[in-house]
């Protein structure tokens, strides 16, 4: 195999991620030609509506996966948090590179941290997961939808539209904008989205020539944590448009995963940690999800879906 075609969204961050994978492949396989094809997704085309109102799953990956299935590209590079729990028949997650910082960050106009934002401060985010957790901590906050590429969101903050915005640390760090970060929000305040900070390299099942090239890019520890988080996601039948979060880590050979389900207004939240060995991460993810559902999570999620 002399060429690999990467499918990617066209945003600045998505292209950074695709070029990162391109560079790694070219380093590992001298003589291999790696090209990038930009593909516009549904999520990229609908920018004036919060994702929770758009509905559907895979808003940022569907068209890229279709290109994969139609053999227009050989691999797709996604943000793992955009991946639905179920993949289309014929595709697989070929590699999960080492995870970047999974936390959320606050960027404020005047440099105030989360606890020091003025009463009634105006925050920008369209994530129901973030909204519910921020309001749980600070019911006084006023939160409005904020979508678009990272630079667009930062410009809206600078223009005075918001007092602060909340974003994923990974994207800001990958683009080299760490100096903009006011505060890394601890997971006690904002538990990350499933897969946040990790990349997903997707390809066709059985495409051995491509799989052989990608194989060395997998980070086993990150892969195990992502398997636990995605099993949690699948059991909850959730996506990036519902107020759920989960974060798994491995410490001294022990897998720990924390998950939550919350009402959009932050008034109700069920949250729990589970630990297990690393041999069956899916089992601990499913068990955690079932425990949260039994503690009131099922009722919360039903109300969220009915409100759409």
NORUR-V520337 format. One record per residue. N is the residue number from 1. RES is the residue in three letters. PHI is phi in whole degrees, -180 to 180 (none if undefined). Layout:
# NORUR-V520337
n = {N;N}
res = {RES;RES}
phi = {PHI;PHI}
This chain:
# NORUR-V520337
n = {1;2;3;4;5;6;7;8;9;10;11;12;13;14;15;16;17;18;19;20;21;22;23;24;25;26;27;28;29;30;31;32;33;34;35;36;37;38;39;40;41;42;43;44;45;46;47;48;49;50;51;52;53;54;55;56;57;58;59;60;61;62;63;64;65;66;67;68;69;70;71;72;73;74;75;76;77;78;79;80;81;82;83;84;85;86;87;88;89;90;91;92;93;94;95;96;97;98;99;100;101;102;103;104;105;106;107;108;109;110;111;112;113;114;115;116;117;118;119;120;121;122;123;124;125;126;127;128;129;130;131;132;133;134;135;136;137;138;139;140;141;142;143;144;145;146;147;148;149;150;151;152;153;154;155;156;157;158;159;160;161;162;163;164;165;166;167;168;169;170;171;172;173;174;175;176;177;178;179;180;181;182;183;184;185;186;187;188;189;190;191;192;193;194;195;196;197;198;199;200;201;202;203;204;205;206;207;208;209;210;211;212;213;214;215;216;217;218;219;220;221;222;223;224;225;226;227;228;229;230;231;232;233;234;235;236;237;238;239;240;241;242;243;244;245;246;247;248;249;250;251;252;253;254;255;256;257;258;259;260;261;262;263;264;265;266;267;268;269;270;271;272;273;274;275;276;277;278;279;280;281;282;283;284;285;286;287;288;289;290;291;292;293;294;295;296;297;298;299;300;301;302;303;304;305;306;307;308}
res = {UNK;UNK;UNK;UNK;UNK;UNK;UNK;UNK;UNK;UNK;UNK;UNK;UNK;UNK;UNK;UNK;UNK;UNK;UNK;UNK;UNK;UNK;UNK;UNK;UNK;UNK;UNK;UNK;UNK;UNK;UNK;UNK;UNK;UNK;UNK;UNK;UNK;UNK;UNK;UNK;UNK;UNK;UNK;UNK;UNK;UNK;UNK;UNK;UNK;UNK;UNK;UNK;UNK;UNK;UNK;UNK;UNK;UNK;UNK;UNK;UNK;UNK;UNK;UNK;UNK;UNK;UNK;UNK;UNK;UNK;UNK;UNK;UNK;UNK;UNK;UNK;UNK;UNK;UNK;UNK;UNK;UNK;UNK;UNK;UNK;UNK;UNK;UNK;UNK;UNK;UNK;UNK;UNK;UNK;UNK;UNK;UNK;UNK;UNK;UNK;UNK;UNK;UNK;UNK;UNK;UNK;UNK;UNK;UNK;UNK;UNK;UNK;UNK;UNK;UNK;UNK;UNK;UNK;UNK;UNK;UNK;UNK;UNK;UNK;UNK;UNK;UNK;UNK;UNK;UNK;UNK;UNK;UNK;UNK;UNK;UNK;UNK;UNK;UNK;UNK;UNK;UNK;UNK;UNK;UNK;UNK;UNK;UNK;UNK;UNK;UNK;UNK;UNK;UNK;UNK;UNK;UNK;UNK;UNK;UNK;UNK;UNK;UNK;UNK;UNK;UNK;UNK;UNK;UNK;UNK;UNK;UNK;UNK;UNK;UNK;UNK;UNK;UNK;UNK;UNK;UNK;UNK;UNK;UNK;UNK;UNK;UNK;UNK;UNK;UNK;UNK;UNK;UNK;UNK;UNK;UNK;UNK;UNK;UNK;UNK;UNK;UNK;UNK;UNK;UNK;UNK;UNK;UNK;UNK;UNK;UNK;UNK;UNK;UNK;UNK;UNK;UNK;UNK;UNK;UNK;UNK;UNK;UNK;UNK;UNK;UNK;UNK;UNK;UNK;UNK;UNK;UNK;UNK;UNK;UNK;UNK;UNK;UNK;UNK;UNK;UNK;UNK;UNK;UNK;UNK;UNK;UNK;UNK;UNK;UNK;UNK;UNK;UNK;UNK;UNK;UNK;UNK;UNK;UNK;UNK;UNK;UNK;UNK;UNK;UNK;UNK;UNK;UNK;UNK;UNK;UNK;UNK;UNK;UNK;UNK;UNK;UNK;UNK;UNK;UNK;UNK;UNK;UNK;UNK;UNK;UNK;UNK;UNK;UNK;UNK;UNK;UNK;UNK;UNK;UNK;UNK;UNK;UNK;UNK;UNK;UNK;UNK;UNK;UNK;UNK;UNK;UNK;UNK}
phi = {none;-109;-141;-127;-104;-97;-99;-151;-65;-97;-69;-57;-69;-60;-70;-60;-65;-65;-68;-62;-66;-57;-63;-63;-64;-68;-68;-75;-132;-55;95;-78;-93;-122;-116;-121;-111;-84;-130;-86;-103;-55;-62;-76;-87;-106;-111;-101;-131;-58;-56;-61;-88;-68;76;84;-119;71;-62;-107;-132;-55;-66;-70;-65;-63;-64;-63;-65;-91;63;-86;-136;-100;-140;-122;-115;-123;-77;-59;-69;-86;-82;-63;-64;-110;-93;-61;-58;100;-115;-147;-84;-80;-157;-125;-65;-57;-75;-82;-54;-85;-74;-86;-128;-104;-122;-111;-72;-105;84;-77;-73;-57;-72;-103;-63;-63;-56;78;-56;-96;-112;-107;-171;-106;-80;-63;-61;-70;-56;-62;-74;-64;-70;-63;-85;-137;-62;-77;-67;-108;-118;-124;-62;-144;-126;112;-65;-58;-66;-63;-66;-66;-66;-65;-65;-63;-75;95;-68;-138;-82;-160;-131;-120;-136;-80;-58;-57;-65;-63;-69;-63;-88;76;-109;-56;-66;-78;-70;-84;-156;-81;-79;-63;-66;-69;-94;-139;-71;-66;-71;-59;81;-60;92;-104;-100;-123;-105;-109;-150;-76;-63;81;-85;-61;-62;-73;-59;-64;-71;-83;-44;-71;-90;-78;-107;-55;-66;-62;-58;-62;-62;-67;-61;-65;-64;-73;-67;-60;-59;-63;-65;-84;54;-101;-162;-77;-107;-126;-81;-129;-149;-160;-147;-114;-138;-121;-126;50;80;-110;-89;-121;-132;-117;-138;-149;-130;-138;-76;-61;-82;76;-72;-126;-151;-115;-148;-159;-114;-135;-125;-164;-73;-89;-73;-137;-63;-61;-62;-69;-65;-66;-61;-65;-61;-66;-64;-67;-61;-68;-88;121;-64;-63;-65;-61;-66;-60;-65;-63;-67;-70;-76;-74}
